[in-house]
């Protein structure tokens, strides 16, 4: 049985990959992940603002450091609060590459063009096999149109791609007027892959102190449906590799993602809950399902449930919406 899958021009031994998280911070943990059958590992993000803070901390005259418009330093974690500083991040890439045989994907997180993009080439020099460019941006400015926001992101992708020779995947949020159209523009800008989707981390309100409250909550299976829907829409309409991340918690979730068109299914929350060996359980579930249906390779069924099966995708979406509501009874 062949579980290998193409992703970003790389051949992975499995469609199960570890998404951006603390799981790549420890070399011993990374080896366990590889031994459990992971096809690739994505490192946690190095942030645009973190890079600027690091530059400021090194400058003899901080006020003269060019920070590309980064002024609201108090809004961000202190430099010491980031788990890996930029130099440590580059060393971690080198150490992971020395310890592992599977691809190591570095993650660069920003939302507008700037000097931080130089780190893409530093990732490549340190040995990263690919870059996951996380374009996490929540627009709050009523003066910025959707076209303005997308234009900055597209320029960022072009600049990153022009600075490296390794493949680049773009990690997106789902909040675009026309994600399918934007994904096509990202492909033309040079993106080799699309990661669907970045989780939207929302602040709560502490009513006692009347302050925003931010804390990390792991994903749950309810998050999977949005990703399945957009994978099914995107997979027949883009040349880019596709990765699913968010909401995958058992073997059936993995299978659904591949049926919808994912080349790779990224895992984080389920491994943080159950440990890296749970990868073996997920792999066995996938193998068993394939044997029962006579599939010999991932390519035999990847994308078989995408919207290429439907003659009128827009009508299907509208009809599905109405059928769900008409089944609602009191």
C-alpha positions in Angstrom: 0.0 0.0 0.0 1.3 3.4 -1.0 0.6 6.2 1.5 3.0 8.6 -0.1 1.7 12.0 -1.3 3.1 15.0 -3.3 3.2 18.3 -1.4 5.0 21.5 -2.5 7.0 19.5 -5.0 8.2 17.2 -2.2 7.3 13.5 -1.9 6.1 12.7 1.6 5.9 9.2 3.0 2.5 9.9 4.5 -0.3 12.6 4.1 -0.2 13.0 7.9 2.0 16.0 8.8 2.5 17.9 12.1 1.3 21.5 11.8 2.9 24.6 13.2 3.1 24.2 17.0 5.5 23.6 19.9 5.8 20.0 18.8 8.9 21.0 16.7 10.6 22.8 19.6 12.1 19.6 21.1 14.4 17.3 19.0 13.4 14.2 21.0 9.7 14.9 20.4 10.4 15.6 16.7 12.1 12.1 16.4 9.1 10.5 18.1 6.8 12.2 15.5 8.9 10.9 12.7 9.0 7.4 14.1 5.2 7.4 14.5 4.9 8.0 10.7 4.6 11.7 10.1 5.3 12.8 6.5 6.6 16.3 7.5 6.8 18.7 10.4 6.0 22.4 10.4 7.8 24.6 13.0 6.0 27.2 15.1 6.0 30.7 13.5 8.7 33.3 13.6 6.7 36.6 13.6 7.2 39.9 11.7 7.0 41.9 14.9 9.3 39.6 16.8 12.0 40.1 14.2 11.6 43.9 14.5 11.8 43.7 18.3 15.0 41.7 18.0 16.5 44.3 15.6 15.6 47.1 18.1 17.2 45.2 21.0 20.5 44.8 19.1 20.8 48.4 17.9 23.1 50.9 19.8 20.6 53.6 19.0 17.2 51.9 18.9 15.4 55.0 17.7 17.3 54.8 14.4 16.3 51.3 13.6 14.0 51.0 10.6 10.9 49.0 11.8 8.7 49.2 8.7 5.9 51.0 10.6 6.1 48.8 13.7 5.3 51.3 16.4 2.8 49.7 18.8 5.4 47.6 20.7 3.3 47.5 23.9 0.6 45.6 22.0 2.9 42.6 21.5 4.7 40.1 23.7 8.1 41.1 25.1 11.0 39.7 23.2 11.8 37.3 26.0 8.2 35.9 25.9 8.7 34.4 22.5 9.7 30.7 22.7 12.5 31.0 20.1 14.3 34.2 19.2 15.4 34.6 15.5 18.9 33.2 16.1 17.5 30.2 18.1 14.9 29.6 15.3 17.6 29.3 12.7 19.6 26.9 14.9 16.5 24.8 15.5 16.0 24.4 11.7 19.6 23.1 11.5 19.2 20.8 14.4 15.9 19.4 13.1 17.4 18.8 9.7 20.4 17.0 11.3 18.1 14.7 13.4 15.2 14.0 10.9 14.8 12.4 7.5 11.3 13.9 6.8 10.9 17.5 5.4 11.2 20.3 7.9 9.0 23.3 7.0 9.8 26.6 8.6 6.9 29.1 9.3 7.2 32.8 8.8 4.2 34.9 10.0 3.5 38.4 8.8 0.9 40.4 7.0 2.5 43.2 4.9 5.8 43.7 2.9 8.8 44.6 5.0 12.4 43.8 6.0 11.2 40.7 8.0 10.9 38.9 4.6 14.7 38.5 4.6 14.3 35.7 7.0 12.8 33.5 4.2 16.3 33.3 2.7 17.8 32.7 6.1 15.4 29.7 6.6 16.6 28.3 3.3 20.3 28.8 4.2 19.6 27.0 7.5 18.3 24.0 5.6 14.5 24.3 5.6 12.8 22.2 2.9 10.0 24.6 2.5 8.4 27.7 4.1 4.8 28.1 5.4 4.0 31.8 5.0 1.3 32.6 7.5 -0.6 35.7 6.4 -2.6 36.2 9.6 -4.2 39.6 9.2 -7.5 40.9 10.6 -8.4 44.2 9.0 -10.0 46.7 11.4 -9.4 49.8 9.2 -12.6 50.9 7.4 -10.4 52.8 5.0 -8.8 49.6 3.7 -10.8 47.7 1.1 -10.6 44.0 0.5 -8.5 44.7 -2.6 -6.1 46.8 -0.5 -5.6 44.0 2.0 -5.2 41.3 -0.7 -2.8 43.4 -2.7 -0.4 43.7 0.3 -0.6 39.9 0.9 0.1 39.2 -2.8 3.1 41.5 -2.8 4.4 39.7 0.3 4.1 36.4 -1.4 5.9 37.7 -4.5 8.7 39.1 -2.4 9.1 35.8 -0.4 9.1 33.7 -3.5 11.6 35.9 -5.3 14.0 35.6 -2.3 14.2 31.7 -2.1 14.4 28.6 -4.3 12.5 26.3 -1.9 8.7 26.0 -2.1 6.3 28.3 -0.3 2.9 27.4 1.0 0.5 30.2 2.1 -1.6 29.7 5.2 -4.9 31.6 4.9 -7.8 32.6 7.0 -11.3 31.8 5.5 -12.5 35.5 5.7 -12.3 36.6 2.1 -15.1 37.7 -0.2 -14.1 35.1 -2.8 -11.5 32.7 -1.4 -11.4 30.7 -4.7 -10.5 33.8 -6.7 -7.9 34.9 -4.2 -6.3 31.4 -4.2 -5.9 31.7 -8.0 -4.2 35.0 -7.6 -1.9 33.5 -5.0 -1.0 30.8 -7.4 -0.1 33.4 -10.1 2.0 35.3 -7.5 4.1 32.1 -7.1 2.5 30.2 -4.1 3.3 26.5 -4.4 0.7 25.5 -1.8 -2.3 26.7 0.2 -3.0 25.8 3.9 -6.7 25.8 4.8 -7.2 27.4 7.3 -5.5 29.5 9.9 -7.5 29.4 13.1 -9.1 32.7 14.1 -7.9 33.3 17.7 -10.6 35.5 19.3 -10.2 37.5 22.5 -12.9 37.1 25.1 -14.0 39.8 27.6 -13.2 39.6 31.3 -16.3 41.2 32.8 -14.7 41.4 36.2 -11.7 43.5 35.2 -13.3 44.8 32.0 -10.2 43.8 30.0 -9.7 41.6 26.9 -8.9 38.0 27.8 -6.7 36.0 25.4 -6.0 32.3 25.9 -5.3 29.4 23.6 -8.0 26.8 23.1 -7.3 23.7 21.2 -9.4 22.9 18.1 -12.4 20.6 18.2 -14.0 18.5 15.4 -16.7 21.2 14.7 -14.0 23.2 12.9 -13.4 20.6 10.3 -16.6 21.3 8.2 -15.5 24.7 7.0 -12.2 23.3 5.8 -13.7 20.4 4.1 -16.1 22.6 2.2 -13.4 24.9 0.9 -11.0 22.1 0.1 -13.8 20.6 -2.1 -14.2 23.9 -3.8 -10.5 24.7 -4.3 -9.0 21.3 -5.2 -10.3 21.1 -8.8 -9.5 24.8 -9.5 -5.9 25.3 -8.4 -2.5 23.9 -9.3 -1.3 24.5 -5.8 -0.8 21.8 -3.3 -3.5 21.8 -0.6 -3.1 21.2 3.2 -5.9 20.8 5.7 -5.3 22.1 9.2 -7.7 22.4 12.1 -10.4 20.1 13.4 -8.8 16.8 12.6 -9.2 14.5 15.6 -9.6 10.9 14.3 -9.0 8.7 11.3 -12.3 9.5 9.6 -11.4 13.2 9.7 -8.1 12.4 7.9 -10.0 10.4 5.3 -12.6 13.2 4.8 -9.8 15.7 4.2 -8.2 13.6 1.5 -11.5 12.9 -0.2 -12.1 16.6 -0.3 -8.8 17.2 -2.0 -6.1 17.6 0.6 -2.6 16.4 -0.3 -1.6 16.8 3.4 -3.6 16.7 6.6 -1.8 18.7 9.4 -2.3 17.6 13.0 -1.7 19.6 16.2 -4.4 19.6 18.8 -5.0 15.8 18.7 -1.3 15.2 19.2 -1.0 17.7 22.1 -3.9 15.8 23.7 -2.8 12.2 23.0 0.9 12.4 22.2 2.9 11.8 19.1 2.2 8.0 19.0 -1.4 8.7 18.2 -0.1 9.3 14.6 0.3 5.5 14.3 -3.4 5.1 15.3 -4.5 7.6 12.6 -2.3 5.9 10.0 -3.7 2.5 10.9 -7.3 3.8 10.5 -6.4 5.2 7.1 -4.8 1.9 6.0 -7.8 -0.1 7.2 -10.3 2.1 5.4 -8.2 1.8 2.1 -8.0 -2.0 2.4 -11.7 -2.3 2.9 -12.3 -0.3 -0.3 -9.5 -1.8 -2.4 -7.5 1.4 -2.6 -3.8 0.9 -3.1 -2.6 4.5 -3.1 -3.7 7.9 -1.7 -3.9 9.1 -5.3 -6.7 6.6 -5.9 -9.2 8.6 -3.9 -7.8 12.1 -3.3 -10.3 14.7 -4.4 -13.0 12.2 -5.3 -15.5 14.2 -3.2 -14.6 17.6 -4.5 -16.9 19.8 -6.5 -15.5 18.6 -9.8 -18.3 16.0 -9.5 -20.9 18.7 -9.7 -22.0 20.4 -12.9 -23.1 23.6 -11.2 -21.1 24.2 -8.0 -22.9 27.4 -7.1 -26.3 25.7 -7.4 -25.1 22.8 -5.3 -24.0 25.2 -2.5 -27.2 27.1 -2.6 -29.3 23.9 -2.7 -27.4 22.3 0.2 -28.0 25.4 2.3 -31.7 25.3 1.7 -32.0 21.5 2.3 -30.3 21.9 5.7 -32.7 24.6 6.7 -35.8 22.8 5.4 -34.9 19.8 7.5 -35.1 22.0 10.6 -38.2 21.1 12.6 -39.7 22.1 15.9 
